[in-house]
Amino acid sequence: MAKDPVCNMEVDEATAAAKSEYNGTTYYFCAAGCKRAFDKEPETYLSVHGEHHHHGH
């Protein structure tokens, strides 16, 4: 299983609606809309993982 970087849904690589390659890694998406969003600004979705900045707490 792969994780859709846009909506965080679990996606089966074999039946994924869309996939996109970025920096040598293949990402799988549950829907074409997620791929479009990712392709437009991949860094937005990739930088979210493991980088939780909490300001002002």
CORLIN-V489207 format. One record per residue. N is the residue number from 1. RES is the residue in one small letter. OMEGA is omega as a letter, one per 40 degrees, with the letter a starting at -180 (none if undefined). BURIAL is I if it has 16 or more other ideal C-beta (glycine too) atoms within 10 Angstrom, else O. Layout:
# CORLIN-V489207
N|RES|OMEGA|BURIAL  N|RES|OMEGA|BURIAL
This chain:
# CORLIN-V489207
1|m|i|O  2|a|i|I  3|k|i|O  4|d|a|I  5|p|a|I  6|v|a|I  7|c|i|O  8|n|i|O  9|m|i|O  10|e|a|O  11|v|i|I  12|d|a|O  13|e|a|O  14|a|a|O  15|t|a|O  16|a|a|I  17|a|a|O  18|a|i|I  19|k|a|O  20|s|i|I  21|e|a|O  22|y|a|O  23|n|i|O  24|g|i|O  25|t|i|O  26|t|i|O  27|y|a|I  28|y|a|I  29|f|a|I  30|c|a|I  31|a|a|I  32|a|i|O  33|g|i|O  34|c|i|I  35|k|i|I  36|r|a|O  37|a|a|I  38|f|a|I  39|d|a|O  40|k|i|O  41|e|a|O  42|p|a|I  43|e|i|O  44|t|a|O  45|y|a|I  46|l|a|I  47|s|i|O  48|v|a|O  49|h|i|O  50|g|i|O  51|e|i|O  52|h|a|O  53|h|i|O  54|h|a|O  55|h|i|O  56|g|i|O  57|h|none|O
